[in-house]
Amino acid sequence: MKVGYVRVSTEGQNTARQEELMKELQVERVYIDRTSGKSADRPELQKMMNFVREGDSVIVESISRFARNTKDLLELTEQLNNKHVQFISMKESIDTKTAAGKFMLTIFGAVAELEREYIRQRQREGIEIAKEQGKYKGRPEKRLDTFDEIYHQWKKGKITAISASEQLNISRSTFYRRVAEHEDDNKPIDF
């Protein structure tokens, strides 16, 4: 089955051009959202994603009508791929049943990954500069007023590490890290 997805950014915009394309392509069912591309709340898109089945084709006028960004595009097309549903974007000539279409999505994925790595790198550099300037101290450590009491109960075997971490409202790995720090801080000093 050919399934179409149409989106315009506002109620006032006209879907006629995209709907006409769907008629020309003999699309059997069309889902239409009238919401900004920035919005993750696209109810008709979700209905369409739930509706499509193996062997169906999802057709869009352009990627910009379908996905908010490259990450969104890759996630949506992966969901379609997992359902064995073909994705076709007319404007960009992407068809996931063709080698060229799969290649284009791979390129988009590589560009998105590179973009994410650049963001992480700039963030690390910014943190280092802020640390050098004394402006960044990191996330403040969670206060654990009852740690000593719970630590002693755990050390005596009265409670498990799971129970201790739940009582302190921290993860088990954080509990064990705090135990190690506590024991390091309280080691007797050898002379």
LUMKE-109069 format. One record per atom (N, C-alpha, C): residue number from 1; residue in one letter; atom name; x, y, z. Coordinates in nm, 3 decimals, padded with zeros to 5 digits. Last residue first. Example, Ala and Ser with C-alpha at 12.3 -4.5 7.8 and 13.67 -1.06 7.14 Angstrom:
(r 2,s,N,(01.285,-00.225,00.708))
(r 2,s,CA,(01.367,-00.106,00.714))
(r 2,s,C,(01.290,00.003,00.787))
(r 1,a,N,(01.319,-00.569,00.780))
(r 1,a,CA,(01.230,-00.450,00.780))
(r 1,a,C,(01.320,-00.330,00.780))
***
This chain:
(r 191,f,N,(05.283,00.594,05.974))
(r 191,f,CA,(05.400,00.682,05.987))
(r 191,f,C,(05.526,00.603,05.972))
(r 190,d,N,(04.965,00.572,05.818))
(r 190,d,CA,(05.087,00.502,05.864))
(r 190,d,C,(05.203,00.600,05.867))
(r 189,i,N,(04.641,00.656,05.908))
(r 189,i,CA,(04.765,00.706,05.845))
(r 189,i,C,(04.884,00.631,05.906))
(r 188,p,N,(04.351,00.468,05.840))
(r 188,p,CA,(04.449,00.514,05.936))
(r 188,p,C,(04.579,00.554,05.864))
(r 187,k,N,(04.095,00.594,05.627))
(r 187,k,CA,(04.206,00.501,05.647))
(r 187,k,C,(04.299,00.556,05.754))
(r 186,n,N,(03.885,00.757,05.556))
(r 186,n,CA,(03.891,00.714,05.695))
(r 186,n,C,(03.999,00.609,05.722))
(r 185,d,N,(03.896,00.802,05.284))
(r 185,d,CA,(03.906,00.918,05.374))
(r 185,d,C,(03.929,00.877,05.518))
(r 184,d,N,(03.853,00.544,05.188))
(r 184,d,CA,(03.982,00.609,05.164))
(r 184,d,C,(04.002,00.725,05.261))
(r 183,e,N,(03.588,00.508,05.268))
(r 183,e,CA,(03.690,00.422,05.326))
(r 183,e,C,(03.830,00.477,05.303))
(r 182,h,N,(03.464,00.704,05.112))
(r 182,h,CA,(03.451,00.707,05.258))
(r 182,h,C,(03.563,00.625,05.323))
(r 181,e,N,(03.523,00.613,04.853))
(r 181,e,CA,(03.571,00.745,04.898))
(r 181,e,C,(03.571,00.753,05.050))
(r 180,a,N,(03.386,00.366,04.861))
(r 180,a,CA,(03.531,00.369,04.838))
(r 180,a,C,(03.590,00.501,04.885))
(r 179,v,N,(03.124,00.463,04.899))
(r 179,v,CA,(03.185,00.372,04.998))
(r 179,v,C,(03.337,00.377,04.984))
(r 178,r,N,(03.087,00.605,04.661))
(r 178,r,CA,(03.088,00.678,04.789))
(r 178,r,C,(03.149,00.593,04.900))
(r 177,r,N,(03.088,00.387,04.484))
(r 177,r,CA,(03.190,00.493,04.470))
(r 177,r,C,(03.201,00.571,04.601))
(r 176,y,N,(02.861,00.250,04.573))
(r 176,y,CA,(02.992,00.187,04.585))
(r 176,y,C,(03.106,00.289,04.571))
(r 175,f,N,(02.665,00.446,04.508))
(r 175,f,CA,(02.682,00.399,04.646))
(r 175,f,C,(02.821,00.338,04.664))
(r 174,t,N,(02.693,00.459,04.233))
(r 174,t,CA,(02.725,00.578,04.312))
(r 174,t,C,(02.747,00.539,04.458))
(r 173,s,N,(02.603,00.203,04.170))
(r 173,s,CA,(02.741,00.240,04.135))
(r 173,s,C,(02.784,00.364,04.213))
(r 172,r,N,(02.338,00.216,04.257))
(r 172,r,CA,(02.432,00.129,04.327))
(r 172,r,C,(02.576,00.166,04.296))
(r 171,s,N,(02.219,00.560,04.274))
(r 171,s,CA,(02.240,00.432,04.206))
(r 171,s,C,(02.339,00.347,04.287))
(r 170,i,N,(02.020,00.694,04.546))
(r 170,i,CA,(02.131,00.701,04.451))
(r 170,i,C,(02.143,00.565,04.383))
(r 169,n,N,(01.868,00.713,04.782))
(r 169,n,CA,(01.815,00.764,04.655))
(r 169,n,C,(01.929,00.791,04.554))
(r 168,l,N,(01.925,00.592,05.012))
(r 168,l,CA,(01.997,00.716,04.985))
(r 168,l,C,(01.950,00.785,04.857))
(r 167,q,N,(01.764,00.368,04.988))
(r 167,q,CA,(01.741,00.459,05.100))
(r 167,q,C,(01.809,00.595,05.078))
(r 166,e,N,(01.886,00.252,04.761))
(r 166,e,CA,(01.746,00.298,04.754))
(r 166,e,C,(01.717,00.398,04.866))
(r 165,s,N,(02.136,00.186,04.862))
(r 165,s,CA,(02.128,00.285,04.754))
(r 165,s,C,(01.986,00.338,04.739))
(r 164,a,N,(02.057,-00.003,05.058))
(r 164,a,CA,(02.130,00.118,05.096))
(r 164,a,C,(02.117,00.225,04.988))
(r 163,s,N,(01.939,-00.203,04.899))
(r 163,s,CA,(01.858,-00.132,04.999))
(r 163,s,C,(01.926,-00.001,05.039))
(r 162,i,N,(02.168,-00.278,04.756))
(r 162,i,CA,(02.048,-00.232,04.685))
(r 162,i,C,(01.962,-00.150,04.780))
(r 161,a,N,(02.334,-00.368,04.955))
(r 161,a,CA,(02.375,-00.249,04.879))
(r 161,a,C,(02.255,-00.191,04.804))
(r 160,t,N,(02.132,-00.466,05.241))
(r 160,t,CA,(02.206,-00.492,05.117))
(r 160,t,C,(02.246,-00.359,05.052))
(r 159,i,N,(02.182,-00.456,05.597))
(r 159,i,CA,(02.107,-00.422,05.476))
(r 159,i,C,(02.195,-00.451,05.354))
(r 158,k,N,(02.353,-00.572,05.779))
(r 158,k,CA,(02.212,-00.558,05.817))
(r 158,k,C,(02.123,-00.522,05.697))
(r 157,g,N,(02.623,-00.586,05.746))
(r 157,g,CA,(02.541,-00.688,05.681))
(r 157,g,C,(02.394,-00.681,05.716))
(r 156,k,N,(02.783,-00.389,05.834))
(r 156,k,CA,(02.754,-00.494,05.933))
(r 156,k,C,(02.665,-00.605,05.873))
(r 155,k,N,(02.775,-00.224,05.612))
(r 155,k,CA,(02.903,-00.287,05.646))
(r 155,k,C,(02.881,-00.402,05.744))
(r 154,w,N,(02.510,-00.130,05.628))
(r 154,w,CA,(02.550,-00.213,05.515))
(r 154,w,C,(02.677,-00.292,05.550))
(r 153,q,N,(02.527,00.023,05.862))
(r 153,q,CA,(02.429,-00.087,05.854))
(r 153,q,C,(02.468,-00.184,05.743))
(r 152,h,N,(02.722,00.207,05.779))
(r 152,h,CA,(02.752,00.115,05.890))
(r 152,h,C,(02.654,-00.003,05.891))
(r 151,y,N,(02.581,00.341,05.573))
(r 151,y,CA,(02.707,00.272,05.543))
(r 151,y,C,(02.735,00.168,05.652))
(r 150,i,N,(02.376,00.461,05.719))
(r 150,i,CA,(02.342,00.355,05.625))
(r 150,i,C,(02.466,00.273,05.589))
(r 149,e,N,(02.534,00.647,05.867))
(r 149,e,CA,(02.446,00.552,05.935))
(r 149,e,C,(02.413,00.433,05.844))
(r 148,d,N,(02.660,00.794,05.661))
(r 148,d,CA,(02.738,00.722,05.762))
(r 148,d,C,(02.655,00.613,05.829))
(r 147,f,N,(02.438,00.908,05.513))
(r 147,f,CA,(02.529,00.810,05.454))
(r 147,f,C,(02.602,00.728,05.561))
(r 146,t,N,(02.253,01.100,05.566))
(r 146,t,CA,(02.242,00.975,05.642))
(r 146,t,C,(02.340,00.868,05.594))
(r 145,d,N,(02.313,01.309,05.393))
(r 145,d,CA,(02.321,01.332,05.537))
(r 145,d,C,(02.319,01.203,05.618))
(r 144,l,N,(02.442,01.359,05.121))
(r 144,l,CA,(02.390,01.234,05.177))
(r 144,l,C,(02.405,01.239,05.328))
(r 143,r,N,(02.413,01.572,04.850))
(r 143,r,CA,(02.434,01.559,04.995))
(r 143,r,C,(02.367,01.433,05.045))
(r 142,k,N,(02.572,01.528,04.542))
(r 142,k,CA,(02.449,01.513,04.619))
(r 142,k,C,(02.482,01.496,04.767))
(r 141,e,N,(02.796,01.771,04.419))
(r 141,e,CA,(02.773,01.636,04.467))
(r 141,e,C,(02.650,01.633,04.556))
(r 140,p,N,(02.720,01.982,04.142))
(r 140,p,CA,(02.746,01.965,04.286))
(r 140,p,C,(02.711,01.823,04.330))
(r 139,r,N,(02.888,01.947,03.838))
(r 139,r,CA,(02.762,01.931,03.909))
(r 139,r,C,(02.792,01.912,04.056))
(r 138,g,N,(03.152,02.190,03.795))
(r 138,g,CA,(03.086,02.061,03.776))
(r 138,g,C,(02.957,02.056,03.853))
(r 137,k,N,(03.248,02.439,03.809))
(r 137,k,CA,(03.286,02.351,03.919))
(r 137,k,C,(03.229,02.210,03.900))
(r 136,y,N,(03.354,02.704,03.629))
(r 136,y,CA,(03.284,02.575,03.619))
(r 136,y,C,(03.335,02.483,03.728))
(r 135,k,N,(03.509,02.924,03.659))
(r 135,k,CA,(03.364,02.945,03.646))
(r 135,k,C,(03.286,02.815,03.647))
(r 134,g,N,(03.782,02.930,03.648))
(r 134,g,CA,(03.719,02.912,03.779))
(r 134,g,C,(03.568,02.930,03.776))
(r 133,q,N,(03.907,02.927,03.412))
(r 133,q,CA,(03.867,03.059,03.461))
(r 133,q,C,(03.797,03.052,03.597))
(r 132,e,N,(03.933,02.657,03.376))
(r 132,e,CA,(04.054,02.738,03.388))
(r 132,e,C,(04.023,02.875,03.446))
(r 131,k,N,(03.661,02.594,03.343))
(r 131,k,CA,(03.734,02.544,03.460))
(r 131,k,C,(03.859,02.627,03.484))
(r 130,a,N,(03.608,02.716,03.098))
(r 130,a,CA,(03.537,02.763,03.217))
(r 130,a,C,(03.606,02.716,03.344))
(r 129,i,N,(03.774,02.559,02.936))
(r 129,i,CA,(03.799,02.704,02.948))
(r 129,i,C,(03.733,02.758,03.073))
(r 128,e,N,(03.646,02.310,02.970))
(r 128,e,CA,(03.787,02.327,03.008))
(r 128,e,C,(03.821,02.476,03.026))
(r 127,i,N,(03.394,02.367,02.862))
(r 127,i,CA,(03.406,02.330,03.004))
(r 127,i,C,(03.549,02.350,03.051))
(r 126,g,N,(03.464,02.411,02.594))
(r 126,g,CA,(03.402,02.518,02.673))
(r 126,g,C,(03.413,02.492,02.822))
(r 125,e,N,(03.555,02.157,02.522))
(r 125,e,CA,(03.647,02.272,02.517))
(r 125,e,C,(03.593,02.387,02.602))
(r 124,r,N,(03.316,02.010,02.551))
(r 124,r,CA,(03.434,01.977,02.634))
(r 124,r,C,(03.532,02.094,02.639))
(r 123,q,N,(03.163,02.141,02.352))
(r 123,q,CA,(03.119,02.142,02.490))
(r 123,q,C,(03.236,02.112,02.584))
(r 122,r,N,(03.304,02.077,02.122))
(r 122,r,CA,(03.293,02.218,02.162))
(r 122,r,C,(03.250,02.230,02.307))
(r 121,q,N,(03.262,01.796,02.130))
(r 121,q,CA,(03.397,01.852,02.137))
(r 121,q,C,(03.394,01.998,02.181))
(r 120,r,N,(02.984,01.778,02.099))
(r 120,r,CA,(03.048,01.727,02.222))
(r 120,r,C,(03.187,01.785,02.240))
(r 119,i,N,(02.965,01.892,01.841))
(r 119,i,CA,(02.896,01.954,01.955))
(r 119,i,C,(02.959,01.910,02.086))
(r 118,y,N,(03.111,01.706,01.692))
(r 118,y,CA,(03.156,01.845,01.699))
(r 118,y,C,(03.093,01.917,01.818))
(r 117,e,N,(02.942,01.484,01.727))
(r 117,e,CA,(03.078,01.481,01.781))
(r 117,e,C,(03.136,01.622,01.792))
(r 116,r,N,(02.713,01.567,01.586))
(r 116,r,CA,(02.704,01.540,01.730))
(r 116,r,C,(02.842,01.541,01.795))
(r 115,e,N,(02.827,01.585,01.326))
(r 115,e,CA,(02.771,01.704,01.390))
(r 115,e,C,(02.762,01.686,01.542))
(r 114,l,N,(02.886,01.316,01.284))
(r 114,l,CA,(02.994,01.414,01.284))
(r 114,l,C,(02.949,01.542,01.355))
(r 113,e,N,(02.625,01.215,01.283))
(r 113,e,CA,(02.720,01.169,01.384))
(r 113,e,C,(02.836,01.267,01.397))
(r 112,a,N,(02.523,01.345,01.055))
(r 112,a,CA,(02.461,01.368,01.186))
(r 112,a,C,(02.556,01.328,01.298))
(r 111,v,N,(02.687,01.235,00.857))
(r 111,v,CA,(02.690,01.380,00.881))
(r 111,v,C,(02.632,01.412,01.019))
(r 110,a,N,(02.606,00.969,00.874))
(r 110,a,CA,(02.746,01.005,00.901))
(r 110,a,C,(02.759,01.153,00.931))
(r 109,g,N,(02.335,00.992,00.799))
(r 109,g,CA,(02.372,00.940,00.931))
(r 109,g,C,(02.514,00.979,00.970))
(r 108,f,N,(02.359,01.082,00.536))
(r 108,f,CA,(02.292,01.166,00.636))
(r 108,f,C,(02.330,01.123,00.777))
(r 107,i,N,(02.485,00.853,00.432))
(r 107,i,CA,(02.556,00.981,00.432))
(r 107,i,C,(02.494,01.075,00.535))
(r 106,t,N,(02.274,00.674,00.462))
(r 106,t,CA,(02.401,00.648,00.531))
(r 106,t,C,(02.482,00.776,00.540))
(r 105,l,N,(02.091,00.786,00.288))
(r 105,l,CA,(02.059,00.783,00.430))
(r 105,l,C,(02.183,00.756,00.514))
(r 104,m,N,(02.232,00.739,00.048))
(r 104,m,CA,(02.201,00.877,00.090))
(r 104,m,C,(02.168,00.882,00.240))
(r 103,f,N,(02.232,00.458,00.043))
(r 103,f,CA,(02.358,00.530,00.052))
(r 103,f,C,(02.334,00.673,00.102))
(r 102,k,N,(01.964,00.406,00.002))
(r 102,k,CA,(02.026,00.361,00.127))
(r 102,k,C,(02.158,00.435,00.151))
(r 101,g,N,(01.946,00.518,-00.255))
(r 101,g,CA,(01.866,00.572,-00.145))
(r 101,g,C,(01.923,00.534,-00.010))
(r 100,a,N,(02.118,00.352,-00.401))
(r 100,a,CA,(02.148,00.495,-00.391))
(r 100,a,C,(02.071,00.559,-00.275))
(r 99,a,N,(01.987,00.106,-00.382))
(r 99,a,CA,(02.120,00.120,-00.321))
(r 99,a,C,(02.154,00.268,-00.303))
(r 98,t,N,(01.638,00.129,-00.302))
(r 98,t,CA,(01.750,00.134,-00.396))
(r 98,t,C,(01.881,00.150,-00.319))
(r 97,k,N,(01.455,00.145,-00.110))
(r 97,k,CA,(01.464,00.015,-00.176))
(r 97,k,C,(01.581,00.012,-00.274))
(r 96,t,N,(01.445,00.404,-00.023))
(r 96,t,CA,(01.524,00.310,00.057))
(r 96,t,C,(01.526,00.169,00.000))
(r 95,d,N,(01.494,00.671,-00.215))
(r 95,d,CA,(01.408,00.554,-00.211))
(r 95,d,C,(01.489,00.445,-00.141))
(r 94,i,N,(01.507,01.007,-00.282))
(r 94,i,CA,(01.554,00.902,-00.191))
(r 94,i,C,(01.448,00.792,-00.189))
(r 93,s,N,(01.485,01.257,-00.416))
(r 93,s,CA,(01.501,01.131,-00.490))
(r 93,s,C,(01.561,01.021,-00.402))
(r 92,e,N,(01.417,01.484,-00.286))
(r 92,e,CA,(01.557,01.444,-00.275))
(r 92,e,C,(01.587,01.314,-00.352))
(r 91,k,N,(01.140,01.492,-00.353))
(r 91,k,CA,(01.229,01.605,-00.383))
(r 91,k,C,(01.376,01.564,-00.385))
(r 90,m,N,(01.032,01.242,-00.257))
(r 90,m,CA,(01.031,01.279,-00.399))
(r 90,m,C,(01.135,01.386,-00.431))
(r 89,s,N,(01.128,00.986,-00.063))
(r 89,s,CA,(01.118,01.132,-00.061))
(r 89,s,C,(01.135,01.180,-00.204))
(r 88,i,N,(01.017,00.687,00.064))
(r 88,i,CA,(01.046,00.760,-00.059))
(r 88,i,C,(01.025,00.909,-00.035))
(r 87,f,N,(01.075,00.384,00.226))
(r 87,f,CA,(01.061,00.529,00.243))
(r 87,f,C,(01.103,00.597,00.113))
(r 86,q,N,(00.915,00.070,00.289))
(r 86,q,CA,(00.998,00.153,00.201))
(r 86,q,C,(00.970,00.301,00.229))
(r 85,v,N,(00.924,-00.136,00.567))
(r 85,v,CA,(00.846,-00.037,00.493))
(r 85,v,C,(00.943,00.052,00.416))
(r 84,h,N,(01.002,-00.318,00.763))
(r 84,h,CA,(01.015,-00.353,00.621))
(r 84,h,C,(00.924,-00.266,00.535))
(r 83,k,N,(01.018,-00.227,01.013))
(r 83,k,CA,(00.887,-00.281,00.976))
(r 83,k,C,(00.886,-00.327,00.830))
(r 82,n,N,(01.272,-00.125,01.009))
(r 82,n,CA,(01.246,-00.238,01.098))
(r 82,n,C,(01.112,-00.305,01.067))
(r 81,n,N,(01.225,00.094,00.840))
(r 81,n,CA,(01.308,-00.018,00.793))
(r 81,n,C,(01.284,-00.143,00.877))
(r 80,l,N,(01.080,00.260,01.012))
(r 80,l,CA,(01.018,00.207,00.890))
(r 80,l,C,(01.094,00.085,00.840))
(r 79,q,N,(01.277,00.311,01.202))
(r 79,q,CA,(01.151,00.248,01.243))
(r 79,q,C,(01.081,00.186,01.122))
(r 78,e,N,(01.461,00.439,01.036))
(r 78,e,CA,(01.499,00.312,01.099))
(r 78,e,C,(01.374,00.237,01.145))
(r 77,t,N,(01.322,00.668,00.973))
(r 77,t,CA,(01.348,00.572,00.865))
(r 77,t,C,(01.394,00.437,00.921))
(r 76,l,N,(01.319,00.789,01.229))
(r 76,l,CA,(01.194,00.752,01.162))
(r 76,l,C,(01.219,00.648,01.053))
(r 75,e,N,(01.594,00.827,01.277))
(r 75,e,CA,(01.513,00.747,01.370))
(r 75,e,C,(01.385,00.699,01.302))
(r 74,l,N,(01.666,00.993,01.062))
(r 74,l,CA,(01.728,00.861,01.076))
(r 74,l,C,(01.648,00.770,01.169))
(r 73,l,N,(01.505,01.219,01.115))
(r 73,l,CA,(01.493,01.145,00.989))
(r 73,l,C,(01.547,01.004,01.004))
(r 72,d,N,(01.608,01.301,01.362))
(r 72,d,CA,(01.469,01.259,01.353))
(r 72,d,C,(01.447,01.176,01.227))
(r 71,k,N,(01.866,01.373,01.276))
(r 71,k,CA,(01.849,01.269,01.377))
(r 71,k,C,(01.707,01.212,01.371))
(r 70,t,N,(01.808,01.583,01.100))
(r 70,t,CA,(01.870,01.460,01.050))
(r 70,t,C,(01.851,01.346,01.148))
(r 69,n,N,(01.478,01.708,01.183))
(r 69,n,CA,(01.622,01.724,01.163))
(r 69,n,C,(01.678,01.589,01.120))
(r 68,r,N,(01.209,01.652,01.152))
(r 68,r,CA,(01.249,01.780,01.210))
(r 68,r,C,(01.395,01.811,01.186))
(r 67,a,N,(01.062,01.507,00.854))
(r 67,a,CA,(01.146,01.500,00.975))
(r 67,a,C,(01.188,01.639,01.020))
(r 66,f,N,(00.880,01.572,00.642))
(r 66,f,CA,(00.871,01.446,00.717))
(r 66,f,C,(00.941,01.452,00.852))
(r 65,r,N,(00.939,01.800,00.512))
(r 65,r,CA,(00.798,01.782,00.549))
(r 65,r,C,(00.783,01.663,00.643))
(r 64,s,N,(01.204,01.763,00.452))
(r 64,s,CA,(01.170,01.871,00.545))
(r 64,s,C,(01.024,01.863,00.590))
(r 63,i,N,(01.199,01.568,00.254))
(r 63,i,CA,(01.244,01.532,00.389))
(r 63,i,C,(01.201,01.637,00.491))
(r 62,s,N,(00.901,01.599,00.056))
(r 62,s,CA,(01.041,01.626,00.084))
(r 62,s,C,(01.073,01.587,00.228))
(r 61,e,N,(00.669,01.447,00.015))
(r 61,e,CA,(00.710,01.543,-00.087))
(r 61,e,C,(00.858,01.576,-00.070))
(r 60,v,N,(00.675,01.093,00.083))
(r 60,v,CA,(00.668,01.233,00.127))
(r 60,v,C,(00.715,01.322,00.013))
(r 59,i,N,(00.546,00.772,00.136))
(r 59,i,CA,(00.589,00.870,00.037))
(r 59,i,C,(00.570,01.011,00.094))
(r 58,v,N,(00.605,00.450,00.230))
(r 58,v,CA,(00.572,00.583,00.282))
(r 58,v,C,(00.632,00.684,00.186))
(r 57,s,N,(00.474,00.141,00.136))
(r 57,s,CA,(00.568,00.248,00.101))
(r 57,s,C,(00.517,00.378,00.163))
(r 56,d,N,(00.454,-00.198,00.268))
(r 56,d,CA,(00.400,-00.065,00.238))
(r 56,d,C,(00.513,00.029,00.197))
(r 55,g,N,(00.587,-00.424,00.352))
(r 55,g,CA,(00.552,-00.415,00.211))
(r 55,g,C,(00.494,-00.281,00.171))
(r 54,e,N,(00.452,-00.425,00.676))
(r 54,e,CA,(00.552,-00.479,00.584))
(r 54,e,C,(00.501,-00.474,00.440))
(r 53,r,N,(00.253,-00.128,00.740))
(r 53,r,CA,(00.289,-00.269,00.758))
(r 53,r,C,(00.395,-00.310,00.656))
(r 52,v,N,(00.140,00.166,00.913))
(r 52,v,CA,(00.211,00.099,00.804))
(r 52,v,C,(00.257,-00.041,00.842))
(r 51,f,N,(00.031,00.265,01.159))
(r 51,f,CA,(-00.054,00.201,01.058))
(r 51,f,C,(00.026,00.117,00.959))
(r 50,n,N,(00.223,00.394,01.307))
(r 50,n,CA,(00.157,00.277,01.366))
(r 50,n,C,(00.080,00.197,01.262))
(r 49,m,N,(00.285,00.601,01.134))
(r 49,m,CA,(00.392,00.509,01.172))
(r 49,m,C,(00.334,00.381,01.234))
(r 48,m,N,(00.034,00.732,01.129))
(r 48,m,CA,(00.086,00.670,01.008))
(r 48,m,C,(00.192,00.566,01.042))
(r 47,k,N,(00.021,00.826,01.392))
(r 47,k,CA,(-00.083,00.734,01.342))
(r 47,k,C,(-00.032,00.659,01.219))
(r 46,q,N,(00.244,00.996,01.388))
(r 46,q,CA,(00.244,00.879,01.476))
(r 46,q,C,(00.140,00.777,01.432))
(r 45,l,N,(00.152,01.184,01.204))
(r 45,l,CA,(00.274,01.108,01.175))
(r 45,l,C,(00.277,00.982,01.260))
(r 44,e,N,(-00.061,01.288,01.343))
(r 44,e,CA,(-00.088,01.212,01.221))
(r 44,e,C,(00.034,01.130,01.179))
(r 43,p,N,(00.068,01.422,01.562))
(r 43,p,CA,(-00.021,01.307,01.584))
(r 43,p,C,(-00.047,01.224,01.458))
(r 42,r,N,(00.341,01.539,01.650))
(r 42,r,CA,(00.283,01.529,01.516))
(r 42,r,C,(00.193,01.406,01.517))
(r 41,d,N,(00.530,01.684,01.855))
(r 41,d,CA,(00.391,01.641,01.863))
(r 41,d,C,(00.328,01.648,01.724))
(r 40,a,N,(00.763,01.805,01.821))
(r 40,a,CA,(00.770,01.659,01.826))
(r 40,a,C,(00.629,01.601,01.827))
(r 39,s,N,(00.805,02.086,01.616))
(r 39,s,CA,(00.726,02.017,01.717))
(r 39,s,C,(00.742,01.866,01.707))
(r 38,k,N,(00.930,02.187,01.401))
(r 38,k,CA,(01.008,02.182,01.525))
(r 38,k,C,(00.937,02.101,01.632))
(r 37,g,N,(00.741,02.205,01.207))
(r 37,g,CA,(00.837,02.096,01.196))
(r 37,g,C,(00.922,02.082,01.320))
(r 36,s,N,(00.417,02.287,01.332))
(r 36,s,CA,(00.555,02.324,01.303))
(r 36,s,C,(00.643,02.200,01.296))
(r 35,t,N,(00.129,02.139,01.176))
(r 35,t,CA,(00.206,02.177,01.295))
(r 35,t,C,(00.349,02.209,01.253))
(r 34,r,N,(-00.081,01.958,01.061))
(r 34,r,CA,(-00.070,02.103,01.048))
(r 34,r,C,(-00.003,02.154,01.175))
(r 33,d,N,(-00.056,01.653,00.886))
(r 33,d,CA,(-00.034,01.729,01.010))
(r 33,d,C,(-00.024,01.876,00.975))
(r 32,i,N,(-00.220,01.389,00.731))
(r 32,i,CA,(-00.185,01.532,00.720))
(r 32,i,C,(-00.173,01.593,00.859))
(r 31,y,N,(-00.189,01.097,00.541))
(r 31,y,CA,(-00.196,01.152,00.676))
(r 31,y,C,(-00.145,01.296,00.669))
(r 30,v,N,(-00.353,00.906,00.297))
(r 30,v,CA,(-00.269,01.022,00.327))
(r 30,v,C,(-00.296,01.070,00.469))
(r 29,r,N,(-00.356,00.623,00.091))
(r 29,r,CA,(-00.396,00.679,00.221))
(r 29,r,C,(-00.299,00.790,00.255))
(r 28,e,N,(-00.270,00.574,-00.169))
(r 28,e,CA,(-00.401,00.524,-00.126))
(r 28,e,C,(-00.449,00.585,00.005))
(r 27,v,N,(-00.132,00.754,-00.432))
(r 27,v,CA,(-00.120,00.718,-00.291))
(r 27,v,C,(-00.259,00.685,-00.239))
(r 26,q,N,(-00.071,00.816,-00.700))
(r 26,q,CA,(-00.173,00.716,-00.667))
(r 26,q,C,(-00.157,00.661,-00.525))
(r 25,l,N,(00.077,01.030,-00.764))
(r 25,l,CA,(00.152,00.907,-00.733))
(r 25,l,C,(00.060,00.791,-00.695))
(r 24,e,N,(-00.120,01.224,-00.784))
(r 24,e,CA,(-00.043,01.187,-00.904))
(r 24,e,C,(00.030,01.054,-00.885))
(r 23,k,N,(-00.193,01.242,-00.513))
(r 23,k,CA,(-00.289,01.191,-00.612))
(r 23,k,C,(-00.217,01.144,-00.737))
(r 22,m,N,(00.041,01.354,-00.407))
(r 22,m,CA,(-00.002,01.222,-00.359))
(r 22,m,C,(-00.102,01.159,-00.457))
(r 21,l,N,(00.038,01.601,-00.536))
(r 21,l,CA,(00.147,01.508,-00.563))
(r 21,l,C,(00.106,01.366,-00.522))
(r 20,e,N,(-00.184,01.710,-00.409))
(r 20,e,CA,(-00.190,01.685,-00.554))
(r 20,e,C,(-00.080,01.586,-00.595))
(r 19,e,N,(-00.084,01.741,-00.152))
(r 19,e,CA,(-00.193,01.646,-00.174))
(r 19,e,C,(-00.206,01.611,-00.323))
(r 18,q,N,(00.105,01.942,-00.195))
(r 18,q,CA,(00.150,01.811,-00.150))
(r 18,q,C,(00.042,01.704,-00.174))
(r 17,r,N,(-00.070,02.149,-00.277))
(r 17,r,CA,(00.042,02.107,-00.361))
(r 17,r,C,(00.089,01.966,-00.324))
(r 16,a,N,(-00.253,02.175,-00.054))
(r 16,a,CA,(-00.298,02.135,-00.188))
(r 16,a,C,(-00.184,02.081,-00.275))
(r 15,t,N,(-00.223,02.268,00.196))
(r 15,t,CA,(-00.165,02.137,00.170))
(r 15,t,C,(-00.188,02.091,00.026))
(r 14,n,N,(-00.149,02.595,00.301))
(r 14,n,CA,(-00.228,02.509,00.215))
(r 14,n,C,(-00.153,02.379,00.187))
(r 13,q,N,(-00.159,02.751,00.625))
(r 13,q,CA,(-00.089,02.707,00.504))
(r 13,q,C,(-00.171,02.601,00.431))
(r 12,g,N,(-00.299,02.792,00.860))
(r 12,g,CA,(-00.328,02.878,00.746))
(r 12,g,C,(-00.263,02.833,00.617))
(r 11,e,N,(-00.190,02.623,01.048))
(r 11,e,CA,(-00.325,02.596,01.002))
(r 11,e,C,(-00.356,02.673,00.874))
(r 10,t,N,(00.159,02.564,00.960))
(r 10,t,CA,(00.051,02.633,01.032))
(r 10,t,C,(-00.084,02.595,00.973))
(r 9,s,N,(00.331,02.390,00.821))
(r 9,s,CA,(00.371,02.444,00.951))
(r 9,s,C,(00.258,02.509,01.029))
(r 8,v,N,(00.222,02.075,00.689))
(r 8,v,CA,(00.244,02.219,00.674))
(r 8,v,C,(00.265,02.275,00.813))
(r 7,r,N,(00.276,01.755,00.557))
(r 7,r,CA,(00.280,01.843,00.673))
(r 7,r,C,(00.299,01.986,00.626))
(r 6,v,N,(00.183,01.427,00.470))
(r 6,v,CA,(00.183,01.567,00.431))
(r 6,v,C,(00.190,01.651,00.558))
(r 5,y,N,(00.250,01.107,00.359))
(r 5,y,CA,(00.252,01.197,00.476))
(r 5,y,C,(00.273,01.338,00.425))
(r 4,g,N,(00.091,00.816,00.221))
(r 4,g,CA,(00.155,00.947,00.211))
(r 4,g,C,(00.151,01.023,00.341))
(r 3,v,N,(00.137,00.489,00.118))
(r 3,v,CA,(00.089,00.574,00.226))
(r 3,v,C,(00.164,00.706,00.218))
(r 2,k,N,(00.051,00.222,-00.079))
(r 2,k,CA,(00.120,00.351,-00.080))
(r 2,k,C,(00.055,00.441,00.024))
(r 1,m,N,(00.084,-00.118,00.000))
(r 1,m,CA,(00.000,00.000,00.000))
(r 1,m,C,(00.088,00.124,00.000))
***
